[in-house]
Amino acid sequence: MDLDSNWSALMRSESAIRTVDIGMLKSVPVARFADPLALMKDLSLSFLENLSLQVVVPLLKDKTITERTGFVLSTTKGNIDKLRSTSAQEAQLGRMGEVLADRFGFTAKPIVVSHACVSGLLAVSIAKRLIQMGQYDEVLVLAADQVSEFVLSGFQSFQAMSSGPCRPFDVERDGVTLGEAVAAAWVTGQWTGSLVQILGEGAINDANHISGPSRTGEGLVRSVAAAFKEADITGDRIDFISAHGTATLYNDEMEAIAFDRIGLSGVPTHSLKGYYGHTLGASGLLELVISIKSMYENRLVATKGFANLGTSKYLHVIQDTASAVLNCCLKTASGFGGSNTAMIIKKV
């Protein structure tokens, strides 16, 4: 699906989550592509690499790649399935970056970001910083992850999987629903043709636990504070928040506490996980792109699966899709290992 098709599906409140069998795992609710074989246009490439080409090639159609063009790839597991059929070397994340960089015609060495569930948003922050430091003039950011038996088994071992489609911030939420996606963005220091400006960003690790988030939301609070400091604006400028909202008990509670501490609990907030599932390394960028589309359409997207607030602190969760004047958005992400990141974007 392209962006417009995705947007139309969101406006119809359609979810990609279905119950499927994956390997030895039966009747698992996930959001995945219905016919993977139909997407395999180049059999010399993996499924994820094929998807990446189909997303990036149209984006690069009017772009010129030079030695001043960078490439940042965000993924948590990459071609993990290659461990079964080829070799450990081919399954390495760096190898996927090299294959795609070669196909796209990059001369710069690809940078791979694999930092749990903040990877996609953090990759955009890294691209911004590389441009600010003068290393590149523009950067292609690509975020990609797929649903696999390996990844599903890992989340099941944490007892973090939802029994049905996830319900972010809801009182009856019982876990995450996984999904797969590929998203791409072109980050540049030039104003011409830009859709949004990155006003500020921040990434702070709360050092709380290898899998559990801070009970006080400290890492997310500090990440958002850093983004506001760079942006040099106050919270009343934020029109909506695109939260991480995985629908696990602990993540959603942590986010509600953090937004309350920052004074943003009254800002309209949504999670897109009820539509796409948690797409891991792709989620931050995918949701950032949807946020940009939301601003240009002036539409607040509802939090699918949400009915009644289930966090100890109040949070203005968007329950129904509605029209609104949108110019500025806060996007956040949190993940395993205490990772947190936040970004403030403004419509140009």
Stockholm file with secondary structure:
# STOCKHOLM 1.0

chainA/1-348         MDLDSNWSALMRSESAIRTVDIGMLKSVPVARFADPLALMKDLSLSFLENLSLQVVVPLLKDKTITERTGFVLSTTKGNIDKLRSTSAQEAQLGRMGEVLADRFGFTAKPIVVSHACVSGLLAVSIAKRLIQMGQYDEVLVLAADQVSEFVLSGFQSFQAMSSGPCRPFDVERDGVTLGEAVAAAWVTGQWTGSLVQILGEGAINDANHISGPSRTGEGLVRSVAAAFKEADITGDRIDFISAHGTATLYNDEMEAIAFDRIGLSGVPTHSLKGYYGHTLGASGLLELVISIKSMYENRLVATKGFANLGTSKYLHVIQDTASAVLNCCLKTASGFGGSNTAMIIKKV
#=GR chainA/1-348 SS CCHHHHHHHHHTTCCCEEEEEETTEEEEEEECCSCGGGGCCCTTSCHHHHHHHHHHHHHHTTCCCCTTEEEEEECSSSSTTHHHHSCHHHHSHHHHHHHHHHHHTCCSCCEEECCGGGHHHHHHHHHHHHHHTTSCSEEEEEEEECCCHHHHHHHHHTTCBCSSSCCTTBTTCCCBCEECEEEEEEEESCCTTCSEEEEEEEECCCCSCSSSCCTTCHHHHHHHHHHHHHHTCCGGGCCEEECCCCCCHHHHHHHHHHHHHHTCTTSCEECCHHHHCBCGGGHHHHHHHHHHHHHHHTEECCCTTCCSBCSSSCCCBCCSCEECCCCEEEEEEEEGGGEEEEEEEEEC
#=GC SS_cons         CCHHHHHHHHHTTCCCEEEEEETTEEEEEEECCSCGGGGCCCTTSCHHHHHHHHHHHHHHTTCCCCTTEEEEEECSSSSTTHHHHSCHHHHSHHHHHHHHHHHHTCCSCCEEECCGGGHHHHHHHHHHHHHHTTSCSEEEEEEEECCCHHHHHHHHHTTCBCSSSCCTTBTTCCCBCEECEEEEEEEESCCTTCSEEEEEEEECCCCSCSSSCCTTCHHHHHHHHHHHHHHTCCGGGCCEEECCCCCCHHHHHHHHHHHHHHTCTTSCEECCHHHHCBCGGGHHHHHHHHHHHHHHHTEECCCTTCCSBCSSSCCCBCCSCEECCCCEEEEEEEEGGGEEEEEEEEEC
//
